[in-house]
Amino acid sequence: MTNSRPDLLLETLTRLLGPERCLTDAATRAVYALDASRIPLGSPLVVTLPHTPDELATIISLCVERQVPWVMRGAGTGLSGGAVPGDGSVVVSTAGLDSVGLVRPASRLIRVDSGVRNETVSRIARPHGLQFAPDPSSQSASTIGGNVAENAGGPHCLQVGVTLHHVAGLEWVDPHGRRWFTGRSLSCERGLDLLALLTGSEGCLGCVTSADLQLIPLPTSVATLLAFFPELRAATQAVVDLLGAGLLPSAVEIVDQAVLQAVEEAFHFGFPTDVAAAMIVEIEGVSEAVAEDTSRTEVLLRQAGASRVRQAADETERQELWTCRKKAFGAVGRITPNYVTMDVVVPLGRLPDLVDAIGEIVTAHGVRIVTAFHAGDGNLHPGVMYDARDPDSTARGHAAADAIVQAVLQRGGSITGEHGVGLEKKHVFALQIDRVAGRLMADMVALFDPAGLCNPGKVLPPLAELTLVPPPPPNDMDFQWDSLTVTASAGTTLAAIQTRALERGYWIPVGAVRTAKDGSGLGAAGRVVDLVDQLLAGPSLLGRCSVRDVLLEIWAETGDGAAFHAGAPLFKNVAGFDLVHLFCGAAGMLGRLRAATFQLRPLPETAALWSFHLRDGVLSPDDLWRLLDRLRTWDRTLSAPTCIIDGFDVGSRGVTVLAAGRDRPWDLDRKQQELRHWAETAGLEFSHETRRPFAGLVELLVDPGLPVWSRHSPDWTSLARLPDHEGWPEFLATGRTIWQGAPELLWMPLAFHARETGWHIDTLFRAGEVTELPPPADTVPIDLLRRLKDLFDPQGLRGEPKWLERTREAAP
Amino acid sequence: MSEHKATSGSPPATGPIGAGQPDDLDLLLRACIQCGLCLPYCATYRATGNEAWSPRGRLLLLGRFLAGEVDSAEPGYLEAFDRCLGCRACETSCPSGVPFVLFEHLKAEAFTRLDLQLPLPLPWLASRWRLRSLRWVSGWARAVLSRWLGRDWRRRLARRGGRLQRWSRLLGSLPHAVSSDKALIRMLDGLQARNPGRVDGPATDSADPQPASSGTKETARDPHPGQAPAPRLVFFQGCANHGLLPDSSRRLLALLRAAGCDIVTPGGQTCCGALARHGGAPALADGQREQNLRILAQQRARWDYLVVEAAGCGQELMEYSEELATRIRDAVQLLAELPLPAPRRVALDVVYHDPCHAVHGQGIQAAPRRLLAAIPGLRLVEPEDPLVCCGSGGPYSLRYPELATLMGRRKAAALAATTAHCVVTSNPGCLGQIADGLALGAPELPIIPLTDLIWYAHGGPDR
């Protein structure tokens, strides 16, 4: 860095922030040199405490101008060293960026600055009956900015996914100091999924200043089971059995005896300390379903060898139980001052096997470990204990840790599920990421940050270390029933996969694509490649996920034919940058998909379909909003822990509503009543109702004869979208319900901005109320998207969408 | 131990802080795994965002001291310790069980090393008649200011800056409460009358009929029917309470008497010594301790508990001797245990602020809530970050008025963000500090001592 002028930078920063928020004293710099990972790297030049996104952006611009590297820092609770500064860098702390926007219950969104704590978001959402799902154990301290940067997980990610699945938009500053707003809708389908790329990028691609977070409804009923096992392996096998039986709890946690003892010493909960493992299983949903699932779970756990199973008596006890679990990491400090905190993941079915392997490693190396599991995700945190004052003990501890990583990778696992690579796992990165994918990631970082100033030295090891040859793509379908995944080659039809899955009571939770009016849809011929490239899918699923949310792993080729592999068949995986979701919805413009792995979900039990005809004229927006509100309340009363589909389609002829889940007949009667009541006031005629077991709706999933869904998979953000052509609203999505307006429906009062790239709606109006979205920081970072496209496809062999072409012409 | 020896040879002025307790410090440091879960509980970190002023940061700096990597002349080190409020919220939150209480000793040392001076000679002030006069003078000044500048005089003066701002802060944060019983009753009656539309929570409805029944009143008047006799109490006055809030103390005694207790208030007692100890005058503190112990020893009659009104005094008194520590009872604890006269209906939302010395120092958290929950119609609401200190910290707020104001305003904002019609707390320091924060940010929200509200709810026993 020849032009680096830290002295000038210091002067400007002090002028900008004042001496209290621009800290250069030795003590402060010593404190900020480390985070919870305790990995030293260097000593920062200065610590800055911006109070507004504007100040933050200015700081970044100044750093760029003076060519001084910077690192973002939230609460410094990260365990991989992602926020540790190098020598002479600027620490940009988000501690002062703590303003919280209003909860927008209609769209289930909240906008918060990146310094807001995770726990605060859920606390604010609670009065609206909503919650923010990702709940890392550090949630009382860790910030949203950090959660987004690390793609944080937590215990409650089994059913509803990790941070990536709950971020609807990000306001961020790129490494050139420019500000952008990236929404989910802007990036999917009509661009590249920058949102997914930024989430989990460990602060190397940009700095998040604020985030639109997607909230989900609080469950109506929760049951928490506590089980004790005389053997650790039996406990992990019990989890495999539990999920294999079609149950999908919201969280399944295991802690081993050592953790249990530490926690008991710290919190005096009353745990027995003579058992080998304790398990917490949490089941959420409607009360009948919860009661049913709870008793099934109890039986299964006992069969699997649990010595005691009991249910948390009340909410207080449940909260205490979770406090114990979440503070377990800290409590381990009581046993040992030093331990290697690992964060490995294996496919669920391999978990018991891995536990055995770890047992052998521990014996062979003569070390002691403590382990806490997010067992349902196959994610475990073995802590290998050592004494830093004893070199031999330190060496043995690290050797054991490396052996565990090897054992995990042999079983198709990942080096990190939620902590990130940072500094800590750089040395094992090359064991998992192949050389082509690794190079693509490195090029991508260089593309975003050519000067290497944005959190340099993290995640990626030197390119020379990357030697792994990409594995060949699988040729056909391969179901991993005990791990709940399916891998299929690009040409496999969705129908073929679903048919096989349905036999076992599972499905990829997406519907089939109906043949559209212009013949562009694919019907039963829809293939994996269409699913991934176009995000083509039928009904809204669960209101909580789309193809994007169940895609775990890809094999692909870049434009010039270099094969690579990205992701892993795991529900949690944050090793490296997210190439999987970059390919998802990119319309094939980056390369050719060869195969993909999806998550399987238990099948819903029941389905009901109601259709209403329009008598004459069109549906008023007010009536539609009323329907939306109605459907939203269903979410909470119906929400089975496994699957629900609620959605509706508005065409020129009428409205169709589908509900799938675990409704009892009386639930369906009530829903029908509600809908008919609504239809009467809205001037619609009830035409027919279909009720049957969900599996009976097989035609909906493999061959959509039903006039329900058209081609676009909804993404349930309130940032609505308009297609390029003529600017008619094709569909708008809000909350978990979707409507699709045919071009002839012109009642939607919308305010939208014309952009160079097409149409983009910023504001959704409903009569008398504005469901506002704050104006985006700027337009799409089109130059970044274009360069990303060029990186993957330098010769332009894969073609590119019109919007990108146009910008090329416009660019000088 | 070896780490300590490495630096103990250096001259005392630059020697390591806490040189007297190397074993304890080693324990302190090794237990901390730097997880950072203490950060959200630390008032100085929350107010400034500076991690060097957080428990984790301070421990890290301490470690570097002990390792001999730096000396106290390095800028920022001693300040980091000195800015610690000593609220011990970190100790409550720490999953690893780090005994942060040792910070307090370090703080005292930092105080002497940095040669800090208080703007007011607090330990000197802590005498009965001086505080009394202060109360009269401040009451008079407040009256004049509100006549002259209106009810939001504090906010107006705060805008002026400079010395005026500093004196107005002193005046604003001096604990005060309604002195006449009639005025207190009028105030709380008025507060209820102004908020008639309050929606009752389900808990209040179920609690309603029970105390209203005629039989209960009699039994309540006759404490401990068929049980052990009511405890015999010695009352520790505490200088701030006695000097500045004498009427609240009077109401407390009335309540205790109504519950059947026998109370003695020995003359000659003096300040517990906490102010002097934390204000850098340990010798004075020791003298005060001796005097108080002598007074207690002179009590001829048998007594069960020493009742302490301010949690800060309670904590200091517990340091006197282990034998005494077992006999000290916080007034709130005692009130929650004793059979008080049947409460009347108080239809208000109330938010309770936990004084750090009670909740973190003595683990008193359930008692005040139990006490408030027993009042029919009253709904207890919880604020955001209930465990974070208000920033009073005894002499702290005088030493760092700006930082203390920042913390006070944050606390006041969190309290005002609830649906509460009234804030209550049980420590004079918190009372003044939060009152000042409210005066600046939410002047419509009143704050009163917990005992005043309990006295009002339980019929105002002596009215």
Interface residues (C-beta under 8 A of the other chain):
Chain A: E20 R21 L23 D25 A26 A27 T28 A30 V31 Y32 L34 D35 A36 R38 V47 L49 A75 G76 T77 S93 A95 G96 G115 R117 E119 T120 R123 S138 S140 A141 S142 E265 A266 K327 A328 F329 G330 A331 V332 G333 R334 P337
Chain B: R30 A31 C32 I33 Q34 C35 G36 L37 C38 L39 P40 Y45 T48 G49 N50 E51 A52 S54 R56 G57 L60 L61 R64 V70 E74 P75 G76 Y77 E79 A80 S93 C94 P95 S96 G97 V98 E384
